[in-house]
Amino acid sequence: MQNRARGRVRVGIRTKDLLNRLRPGEIALIDHPDLDEVAAEGLIHRGARAVINASPSLSGKYPAKGAIKLAEAGVLVIDDTGRDLLSAVPDGMQIEIRADEVLAGGRVLAGGRRRGLEDLQDEIRKAEANLSRELKDFVDNTLEYAAREKSLILGSFPLPNLATRMAGRHVLVVTRGPGYREDLRAILPYITEVRPVLVGVDGGADALQELNLQPQLIIGDMDSVSTQVLMGGAELVAHCYPNGESPGLRRLEQLGLPALRLVGPGTSEDMALLMAHEKGAALIVLVGSHTNLMDFLEKGRRGMASTFLVRLRVGRILVDAKGVSRLYGGRLSGGYLAALFAAAAFPLAALALASPVFRHLLSLILLTLRLV
């Protein structure tokens, strides 16, 4: 197990804010209880040499997978150093990690716990035993809030007047969920041929830009979108809390960027789907979705009322591309594919004739298989 690292430190209480400043080979100092997979993927993607977490990366409350993802990638993880370290270390300072200690200029600044793959795997197994209790609380919360937010599917919802035309078109909504980069790459043939409207939900806009795809619309709190992408000419919609407040709108005003307002409960992902549906999209393809217990626990949400309700409303035209990159990891021979499609052609054709939505889904699957 790696037990030493030296380099420049980047300090960020919010991991997603730090990612924009982190450079390859640097050390990330964060304060992120129960580190989630998406944050860990971001740290790995940015080339972090080591990660120091002021809080426990795996408290045992539920099986948060971020720390184990870092360890599997060979990133040194020092855990639970205490929050005092955040103010004791200036951003950009040269520091050193030796075993369980953080040093600067030979002086010990803090001690923590070095996390190895084996002990993290052990704790993940123990944490999985707590999921049944978490699930009960999660379901209770979801049902309680679903009763309050049922206007999302029962009544009209005030939406901004967009310049971006969605009526009759495919709309691709990209958000930062587990595996979003891989899934987005997997459907590139679909994007190239169909040319859907590209919608980035917060950091999902940067994900599109990484593949040289220009988002046409960006919606969200605007807290994890880079300034460069915000300035790229996309139409901007600031998601506002039900009380009308919007930190994202304040950021856009500071940048001198015009933006529309969308007031509503739930996540920005929910609002993006609802907006595409209400604006007449023929098909909505979602990448990086948050739809299960682990997704929501990792985002610090205690329920999924709005997500459940929005899926009920838009599900008829929604295709979720979550995990499509993991459908098949090897290569398929031409003969095998020919036999497979010959055997499936008749029932698929019958279904396609009977269902317009299925025709859209089948098109997406066929385009994705071209990448394989």
N, C-alpha and C positions, 0 to 999 in steps of 0.2 A: 504494500500500500504506500502510495506517495505521501511523504510527511514533511516536505519542505517546498517552499515557494518564495520567490522574491519578485517584487515589481511595484509599479505605480498603482495606487489604490484609487478607485472611483466610489464615492459615497452617495448613496441614494436611499432615502427612507421608503420611497415607492420604487419597486423594481422596474416597472415599465418606463419610469422617467429616466432612470439610470442607463437603460439600454441604449438610448440615443447618444450617450457620451462615452460609453465603454469601447475601448479599442482592443484588438487582439493582443494577448499576452498580459493584459492588466488584471488586477485583482478587484473583484466586486465586493463592496461592503454594504449589506442590505439589512433591512429589518422586516422580515417576511415570515410570520408564523405559518406553519404548514404550507411550505413552498409548493406551488402548483406546477403541473407539467408544462404549461405554456410559458411561464416565467423561466423555468429551467431550460426549455428549448431556446428561448431568446438569449440566455446567458451563454449557452453552448454555441449558438449561431454567431454571437459577437466575439467568440474566441477567448472567453474568460479563462485565465490561468488557474484561478482559485476563487472560491466564494466564501466569504465570512458572513454568517448570519447572526445578528444580534439576538434573534429569537430562535426558539426550537423549530427546525425545518420539518420535523415530524413529531408532533405532540402526542400522537397515539389516539387522538379523538376520532380520526378516520384515516384511511391509508393514503395520505398525500404522497404523490409519486415524484415530486420535484427533486428531492435530495438524491433519491436512488437513480434518477435519470442522469444527474450530474456525475455521480460516482461511476456509473456505467460508461460515461464518456471520458473518464480519466481526469475529471476536474476535482481538485482537492477541495474538500468541504470542512470548514470549521464552524461549529454550531454553538448557539446559545452563549455568546460572549457577554451579553448584557448591553443595554442601550447607551451606557456611558461612552462606549467606544466610538459611537457615531459622532459625538461632539469632540472627542479627544484626537481624532485623526482628520486633518485637513484634506480636502479633495486634491488628488494629484501627488500626495506625499509618497515617498519610497518606503515600503514596509517589507517585513519578512515574516514568514510563518515557519515556525519550528515545532514539530509535533503538535501539541495542543495550545501553543502560545503565539500571540501576535506581538511582534517587536518592531521598533523603529530606532535606528542608531544604537542598536545593542540593548535598548531598554525595553523591558516587558510592559506592554500597554494593557493587555488583557489575556485571560485564559478562556478556553472554550472546550469543546468536545470534537475531536476529529472523527468524522463519520466515514466508515468503510462500508463496502458493498454488503458484506456478510451481516453486520449488525443491523443495517438498514432493512435488509430482507427479513430478518428476524422480527423487527418492530412492525414492519408492514403486515406480517401475518397476525400479530397480536391486534393491530388496529382494525383489521378486517372483522374481528369479532364484535366490534362496537357498531358496525354498520346497521344492524337491525334496530338499535335504539335511535340512531340518527335518522333512519328511514321513517320511523313512527312520527318523530317531531316534524320532519320535513313534510310528510303527508298532511298532518294536522294543520300546519301553517299554510300549505297550498290551498286546502279546502276553505280555510277561513278567508283568505284573500281573494279566492276565486269568486266568492259571493259578492265581494266589494267591487271587483273589477269586471263584472260580467258585461258591462256596457261595451267592452271591446268586441263582443260578438253579437250582442243583442241590439245595439243601437248604432246610430251614425257616429262617426269619429271625425273631429275637425282636422283636416290635413292641409298643409301648405300648397299653394299653386306652384307646381314645379315647371321649370323650363324644359327639363329632361323628359322626353316622351317615352312612356312605358306601354301605352295601350297597344295591345296586339303583339307585343314583343316578348322575347325571353329576357328575364332579368336575373343576373348573377349577383348574389349577395355574399360578400366575403367578410368573415369575422375571425378573431383570433381565438380559436379553440384548438384542443389537442390535435396535432397532425395536419393543421390547416395548410402548411406549406406543401407537404407531399400530395395532399388531395387536390390542391390547386394545380400543381404541375400535371397530375394525372388527367385532368380534364382540359388541358391546353388544346387538344385537337377540336374539342367541342367549341371552345372559345374562338378559335381561329376560323372555323367554318360557319358557325351560327351568328357570331358577333352579337352576343347579348349586351344589354345595358349593364355596365359594370358599376356596382355599388359597393363602396368600402365602408364597413362599420368600424369607426375609430381606427385602430391599428391595422385592420384589414385593408385599408387603403394603401398602406406601405407594403403589404404583402403583394398587392397587385403591381405596384411600382417596381418591386424587386424582379418581377418577370417581364418588365418593360411593357406593362399594361397600364394605361392611363384611366384611373377611375373617373367616371362621368358624374358621379354623385357620392358625396361623403356625408354620413349621418352619424351622430353620436355626441358624447361628452367632449370630444376633441382633446382628451387628455393624453392619448397615446398615439396620436398622429404627428408625424414630423412636420415641422414648419415648411420644409421644402415641398412636401406633397400637398399641404394645404394651399400653397401658393401656385399649384400647378394648373389652375383653371377649372377645377371641378366645381359643380354646384354644391353649396354647403348648406346642411340642415342641422341646426343645433337642437339636440334633444333636451327639453326642459323638464324639470320635475313638475309634478301636479300643482305645486304652489307657484309655478312660473319662474323659479330660479334656474339659472343655467351657467355653471362655471365655463362651459365650452363657449358660450356666446361672449362672455367677457374676454376670453383669449382671442377670439376672432376679431372683436372690436379693437383690441390692442394692436393686432396685425393689420388693421384697416381693411378687413375682408368682409364683404356683404354676406349675410346669411339669413336663411329662413328659420322660423321657429316651429318646433313640433312639441306640443305639451302632451304628455301622456305617462301613465304608469308603466312599470315593467322595464325591460332592458332595451337598449338601442337596437339590438338584433331583432327583438319583437316588433319594434316600431318600423324598421326597414321592411320586414316582411309584410306587415299590415299595409304600409304605404304602397308597395308594389302591387299588392292585391287590389286595393281600392282604386289604383290608377289604371287598372285594366290589363295587367300583365297576362300574357298567354301562358307562361310557365315561369316559375321561380325556382332557380337552382341555388342551393345554400351550401356554402363551404365553411367549415370551422364551427358548426353549430354547437350550442349548449342545450342538451336535451335530457341528460340523465343525472342521477343523484350526485355522482362524483363531480361532474362538471359544475354543478351549482354550489356544492360544498367548497370546491376549490376557488370559486369566485366570491365566497363569503356570503352567499345568499341562503336564506333559511327556507325558501320555498320557490315554486315555479308557477304560480297562479297565472300570470300574464302569458307566459310561454305556452302553457297548456291551452289557454283560451284562444290565443292567436293561431296555434296549430290547428285547432278545431275549425277555425274560420278559413284559413288559407290552404288547408291540407289537400284539397282537391287538385290544386295546381302546383303543389310543392314537391320538389325532388331534393332529398338531402344527400349530398355527396360525401358525407362524413365516412371516413374509412375506405373510400373507393380505391385508394392507393394500396390497400392491403388485401384486396380481393385475390390477387394472385402474384406471388413473388418470383416465379420462374418464367420461362419462355414457353409459349405454346407453339407446337408445330403447325404448319399450314394444313396438313392432312387432318389433324385432330380438330382444328377449327372448322374445316369444311364439313366433317362428319357431324360435328356438334350443331352447326347451323342447319344442315340438311334435316336432322332429326327434329329440330325445334321449329322449323319454318312454318309448318302448317298451323299448329296451335297459336304461335305468335301472330301469324297473319290474321287469324280469326279474332284474337283479342284486340289487335290493332284496329281492325275494321269496326269493332264494337265500341271502342273507347278512344276519344281524341287525346285524353291525358296520357293513356298508355302509349300512343304513338310518339308523344314528346319524350316519354321515359325511354322508350326503345331507341330513339335517335341518340339520346345521351349515352346509353350503354354502348351502342355500336361505335360511336365516335371515341369513347374512352378505350375500347378494345383495340383501336388502331394504334394506340401508343404501345400496347403490349406487342 
